[in-house]
Amino acid sequence: MDLITLDNKGYVISGLTLLLIIPALIMSLMLVNLINMDESTDQIKYDSLYHISNDLDANIPVLTREVLKENTAKVLMDGHAIPNSRMVIKTGLQTKIDDITENYGKETGASIQCTIKSINSPSDPYEIEIESEIVVNKENNSINRNISQNVSFMETEPKGKSVDCRIPDPLPFIKTKKYGAISVDGNRIHYGSTLSQYLKSKGINNSQIYENASSPLYFKPCPYDPYTSHGSCNMLINLKNCIDNGYYHKSNDGACLLCRLEGKATCDHMGLETFIVPLAGNYSELNGPCSIDHVIFSENGPQGYGTYPGKVVEYYYSYNRSNGIYLDNGHRNKYGISL
């Protein structure tokens, strides 16, 4: 005998009807689960592709610093400027990225392409701007990302890693190449006679002041901000600490790193400047070539150089020997040193 039941509206439902409905419900639930599984699988595949692109994204700053270090090391060795440094850095970075994408492709079975589109100098002179495009394809799934990164090259060490990320200043090695060898001791460049000979060859007065001068080797941002605080403290102690620690300063007149690699002391980008320091006690003149690096190395003047004089600023005195640099009025104002 058939089982007869009533639905919630009082309609009669036979047992046969129930037997037809139950499999349909089961099939519907199975179909929903299959759809959800497909969507979940697609999300997993997408997440996998995104993870690959993130790995490449994270490698770009590391590889950029490697390429910068390799090229600056070459300049330090041979003293030759790198024409069109942006293209050279771009090509070197692309080569390293291609090696990584090839290995990733073998490991993951994905088709991976990372294209370095451009290398530029951003508004922060302690950084390099990298524009890239990452495309990852696998099993009819794909991801395409356009990425812009500002990569810092200032003296720093990644947390938990013993990695030397410091980038040396290539400009002094390029400018003084013809006038003898300069040496490196720790974090400083020692010019010996090369800098005084460089200035003398340009007919600049009192070039002997820079016999055995020195300057910083690595780019390190100065912590004394605003810069006028260099001269606002007692006994110019901030200026002394800045010079002793070899700090660099942002400058509208100094060259950016990429232009320094090309042998330029000045450029149109936001750049950097530092002090070139005469040997302690090695100055007897009240006036001499301004001790700012881009002033000493400038070749933009009508006579083939843009070096101009400054007045002596004595910032430390000890045991009958004094330490001083030469600054023009503009740089005295910048660093808060009274005229």
C-alpha positions as CSV (number, residue, x, y, z in Angstrom):
1,M,0.0,0.0,0.0
2,D,1.3,3.5,-0.9
3,L,2.4,5.8,1.8
4,I,0.3,9.0,1.7
5,T,1.5,12.2,3.5
6,L,0.4,15.8,3.6
7,D,2.7,18.7,2.7
8,N,2.7,21.9,4.8
9,K,-0.2,23.2,2.6
10,G,-2.3,20.1,3.0
11,Y,-1.6,18.7,-0.4
12,V,-1.3,14.9,-0.8
13,I,2.2,13.6,-1.6
14,S,2.6,9.9,-2.4
15,G,5.5,7.8,-1.5
16,L,6.4,7.4,-5.2
17,T,6.7,11.2,-5.5
18,L,9.1,11.2,-2.5
19,L,11.2,8.5,-4.1
20,L,11.5,10.7,-7.2
21,I,12.3,13.9,-5.3
22,I,15.1,12.5,-3.0
23,P,17.5,11.5,-5.8
24,A,16.9,14.9,-7.5
25,L,17.9,16.6,-4.2
26,I,21.0,14.4,-3.9
27,M,22.0,15.2,-7.5
28,S,21.5,18.9,-6.9
29,L,23.7,18.8,-3.8
30,M,26.4,16.9,-5.7
31,L,26.3,19.5,-8.5
32,V,26.6,22.4,-6.1
33,N,29.6,20.7,-4.4
34,L,31.2,20.1,-7.8
35,I,30.8,23.8,-8.7
36,N,32.2,24.8,-5.4
37,M,35.1,22.4,-5.8
38,D,35.8,23.9,-9.3
39,E,35.8,27.4,-7.9
40,S,38.0,26.4,-5.0
41,T,40.4,24.7,-7.5
42,D,40.5,27.8,-9.7
43,Q,41.3,30.0,-6.6
44,I,44.1,27.6,-5.6
45,K,45.6,27.8,-9.0
46,Y,45.3,31.6,-9.1
47,D,46.9,31.9,-5.6
48,S,49.7,29.7,-6.8
49,L,50.4,32.0,-9.8
50,Y,50.2,35.1,-7.5
51,H,52.7,33.5,-5.2
52,I,55.1,33.0,-8.1
53,S,54.7,36.6,-9.1
54,N,55.2,37.8,-5.5
55,D,58.5,35.8,-5.4
56,L,59.7,37.5,-8.5
57,D,58.5,40.9,-7.2
58,A,60.5,40.3,-3.9
59,N,63.7,39.4,-5.9
60,I,63.8,42.5,-7.9
61,P,65.2,44.8,-5.2
62,V,67.8,42.2,-4.2
63,L,68.9,41.7,-7.8
64,T,68.9,45.4,-8.4
65,R,71.4,46.0,-5.6
66,E,73.6,43.1,-6.9
67,V,73.7,44.8,-10.4
68,L,74.5,48.2,-8.8
69,K,77.3,46.7,-6.7
70,E,78.8,44.8,-9.7
71,N,78.9,47.9,-11.9
72,T,80.2,50.3,-9.2
73,A,82.9,47.7,-8.3
74,K,83.9,47.7,-12.0
75,V,84.2,51.5,-11.9
76,L,86.3,51.4,-8.7
77,M,88.6,48.9,-10.4
78,D,89.2,50.7,-13.8
79,G,87.9,54.2,-13.3
80,H,85.9,54.2,-16.5
81,A,82.5,55.9,-16.6
82,I,79.5,53.8,-17.7
83,P,77.7,55.6,-20.6
84,N,73.9,55.2,-20.5
85,S,74.0,53.6,-17.1
86,R,70.3,53.1,-17.0
87,M,70.4,50.8,-20.0
88,V,73.4,48.9,-18.6
89,I,71.7,48.4,-15.2
90,K,68.4,47.5,-17.0
91,T,70.2,44.9,-19.1
92,G,72.1,43.4,-16.2
93,L,68.9,43.2,-14.1
94,Q,67.0,41.6,-17.0
95,T,69.7,38.9,-17.3
96,K,69.5,38.0,-13.6
97,I,65.7,38.0,-13.7
98,D,65.7,35.7,-16.8
99,D,67.8,33.1,-14.9
100,I,65.3,33.1,-12.0
101,T,62.2,32.8,-14.2
102,E,63.8,29.9,-16.1
103,N,64.4,28.0,-12.8
104,Y,60.9,28.9,-11.5
105,G,59.4,27.6,-14.7
106,K,61.2,24.3,-14.4
107,E,60.1,23.9,-10.8
108,T,56.5,24.9,-11.2
109,G,55.7,23.9,-14.7
110,A,54.4,27.5,-15.3
111,S,55.3,29.8,-18.2
112,I,56.9,32.9,-16.5
113,Q,58.0,36.1,-18.0
114,C,59.3,39.2,-16.1
115,T,60.2,42.2,-18.2
116,I,62.2,45.1,-16.8
117,K,60.6,48.0,-18.6
118,S,62.6,51.0,-17.3
119,I,65.2,52.2,-14.7
120,N,64.8,55.7,-13.5
121,S,65.9,58.2,-10.8
122,P,63.0,59.0,-8.5
123,S,62.5,62.0,-6.2
124,D,64.4,60.2,-3.4
125,P,68.1,60.2,-4.4
126,Y,68.8,57.2,-2.2
127,E,66.6,55.0,-4.4
128,I,66.4,53.6,-7.9
129,E,62.9,53.3,-9.6
130,I,62.3,50.0,-11.3
131,E,59.3,49.5,-13.6
132,S,58.5,45.9,-14.5
133,E,55.8,43.5,-15.9
134,I,55.3,40.0,-14.6
135,V,53.2,37.5,-16.6
136,V,52.6,33.9,-15.3
137,N,50.6,31.2,-17.2
138,K,49.7,27.7,-16.2
139,E,46.8,25.3,-17.2
140,N,44.6,28.0,-18.8
141,N,45.1,30.3,-15.8
142,S,47.1,33.5,-16.0
143,I,48.1,36.5,-14.1
144,N,49.6,39.8,-15.4
145,R,51.0,42.5,-13.0
146,N,52.6,45.8,-13.7
147,I,54.9,46.8,-10.8
148,S,56.7,49.9,-9.8
149,Q,59.3,49.7,-7.1
150,N,61.7,52.2,-5.5
151,V,64.8,50.3,-4.4
152,S,67.0,51.8,-1.7
153,F,70.7,51.5,-2.2
154,M,71.8,53.4,1.0
155,E,74.0,51.7,3.5
156,T,71.8,49.1,5.2
157,E,71.7,45.4,6.1
158,P,68.6,43.3,5.8
159,K,67.3,42.0,9.1
160,G,68.6,38.6,10.0
161,K,70.9,38.5,7.0
162,S,74.6,39.1,6.9
163,V,74.5,40.8,3.5
164,D,76.6,43.9,2.5
165,C,74.2,46.1,0.7
166,R,76.4,49.1,0.7
167,I,77.0,50.9,-2.7
168,P,80.2,52.9,-3.0
169,D,80.3,56.3,-4.7
170,P,81.8,55.8,-8.1
171,L,82.3,59.5,-9.0
172,P,85.7,60.2,-7.3
173,F,87.3,57.2,-9.1
174,I,86.1,58.4,-12.5
175,K,87.1,62.0,-12.0
176,T,90.6,61.4,-10.6
177,K,91.6,58.4,-12.9
178,K,94.1,60.4,-15.0
179,Y,95.9,61.8,-12.0
180,G,97.0,58.7,-10.1
181,A,95.6,56.1,-7.8
182,I,93.3,56.7,-4.9
183,S,93.0,54.3,-2.0
184,V,90.2,53.0,0.2
185,D,90.6,52.5,3.9
186,G,87.5,51.2,5.6
187,N,84.7,53.6,4.8
188,R,86.7,56.4,3.4
189,I,88.4,57.4,0.1
190,H,91.9,58.8,0.4
191,Y,93.0,60.9,-2.5
192,G,96.8,61.2,-1.9
193,S,98.0,63.7,-4.5
194,T,95.3,62.9,-7.1
195,L,92.7,65.5,-6.1
196,S,95.2,68.3,-5.8
197,Q,96.6,67.4,-9.2
198,Y,93.1,67.2,-10.7
199,L,92.4,70.7,-9.4
200,K,95.8,72.1,-10.4
201,S,95.3,70.8,-13.9
202,K,92.3,73.0,-14.2
203,G,94.2,76.1,-13.0
204,I,92.2,76.3,-9.7
205,N,93.9,78.4,-7.0
206,N,95.0,76.8,-3.7
207,S,94.6,73.3,-5.1
208,Q,97.3,72.1,-2.6
209,I,94.8,72.3,0.2
210,Y,93.4,69.0,-1.0
211,E,96.7,67.1,-0.8
212,N,95.8,63.9,1.1
213,A,92.1,64.9,1.4
214,S,89.4,62.2,2.0
215,S,85.7,61.7,1.5
216,P,83.1,59.0,2.3
217,L,83.1,55.8,0.3
218,Y,79.5,54.6,0.9
219,F,76.3,56.4,0.6
220,K,74.8,57.1,4.0
221,P,71.9,59.6,4.6
222,C,72.7,62.3,7.1
223,P,70.4,62.1,10.2
224,Y,70.8,65.8,11.0
225,D,67.5,67.2,9.7
226,P,66.9,70.0,9.0
227,Y,70.4,70.5,7.5
228,T,70.7,73.9,9.2
229,S,71.2,72.0,12.5
230,H,74.8,71.2,11.4
231,G,75.7,74.8,12.4
232,S,73.1,75.5,15.1
233,C,74.8,73.6,17.9
234,N,77.7,74.5,20.1
235,M,81.2,74.2,18.7
236,L,79.7,72.8,15.3
237,I,79.6,69.4,16.9
238,N,76.9,68.2,14.5
239,L,79.0,69.2,11.5
240,K,82.0,67.4,13.0
241,N,79.9,64.2,13.6
242,C,78.5,64.4,10.0
243,I,82.0,64.7,8.5
244,D,83.4,62.0,10.8
245,N,80.6,59.6,9.9
246,G,80.8,60.3,6.2
247,Y,77.2,61.3,5.6
248,Y,75.6,62.4,2.3
249,H,72.9,65.1,1.8
250,K,70.1,65.6,-0.6
251,S,71.0,68.2,-3.2
252,N,69.3,69.9,-6.2
253,D,72.8,70.5,-7.6
254,G,74.6,67.2,-6.9
255,A,74.2,64.1,-9.2
256,C,72.1,61.0,-8.6
257,L,73.7,57.6,-8.4
258,L,72.9,56.7,-12.1
259,C,74.4,59.9,-13.3
260,R,77.4,59.5,-11.1
261,L,78.1,56.2,-12.8
262,E,78.2,58.2,-16.0
263,G,80.8,60.5,-14.6
264,K,78.5,63.4,-14.0
265,A,78.9,65.6,-10.9
266,T,75.6,67.4,-11.5
267,C,72.4,66.4,-13.2
268,D,68.7,67.3,-13.6
269,H,67.5,64.8,-11.0
270,M,67.4,65.1,-7.3
271,G,70.9,64.2,-6.3
272,L,73.4,63.9,-3.4
273,E,76.4,65.8,-2.1
274,T,79.0,65.2,0.6
275,F,82.1,66.9,2.0
276,I,85.6,66.3,0.7
277,V,87.7,67.0,3.7
278,P,91.3,68.4,3.7
279,L,93.8,66.7,5.9
280,A,93.8,68.1,9.4
281,G,96.0,71.1,9.6
282,N,96.6,71.0,5.9
283,Y,95.2,74.4,5.2
284,S,96.7,77.8,5.8
285,E,94.5,79.7,3.3
286,L,91.3,81.6,4.2
287,N,89.9,80.8,0.8
288,G,90.0,77.6,-1.2
289,P,88.0,75.4,-3.6
290,C,84.6,74.7,-2.0
291,S,84.6,71.3,-0.2
292,I,81.4,70.1,-1.7
293,D,82.0,67.1,-4.0
294,H,79.9,68.3,-6.9
295,V,81.6,71.7,-6.8
296,I,85.0,70.2,-6.9
297,F,84.2,67.7,-9.6
298,S,81.9,70.0,-11.7
299,E,82.9,70.5,-15.3
300,N,80.0,72.6,-16.4
301,G,81.6,76.0,-16.2
302,P,82.7,78.2,-19.2
303,Q,86.3,77.1,-18.7
304,G,85.6,73.4,-18.6
305,Y,85.0,73.3,-14.8
306,G,82.5,74.7,-12.4
307,T,84.6,74.7,-9.2
308,Y,84.2,77.9,-7.2
309,P,85.8,79.1,-3.9
310,G,84.7,79.0,-0.3
311,K,85.8,80.4,3.0
312,V,87.4,78.2,5.6
313,V,85.1,76.8,8.4
314,E,87.1,75.4,11.3
315,Y,84.9,72.8,12.9
316,Y,87.3,71.1,15.3
317,Y,90.6,72.0,17.1
318,S,92.8,69.6,19.1
319,Y,96.5,69.4,20.0
320,N,97.6,72.3,18.0
321,R,95.9,70.9,14.9
322,S,92.7,72.2,13.4
323,N,90.2,70.6,11.1
324,G,88.4,72.7,8.5
325,I,86.5,72.7,5.2
326,Y,85.7,75.4,2.7
327,L,82.1,76.5,2.0
328,D,80.6,79.2,-0.1
329,N,77.8,81.4,1.2
330,G,75.1,79.2,-0.3
331,H,76.3,76.0,1.4
332,R,76.9,77.9,4.6
333,N,73.2,78.9,4.6
334,K,72.2,75.3,3.7
335,Y,74.1,73.9,6.7
336,G,73.2,76.7,9.1
337,I,76.8,78.0,9.5
338,S,77.1,81.7,10.1
339,L,78.6,83.8,7.4
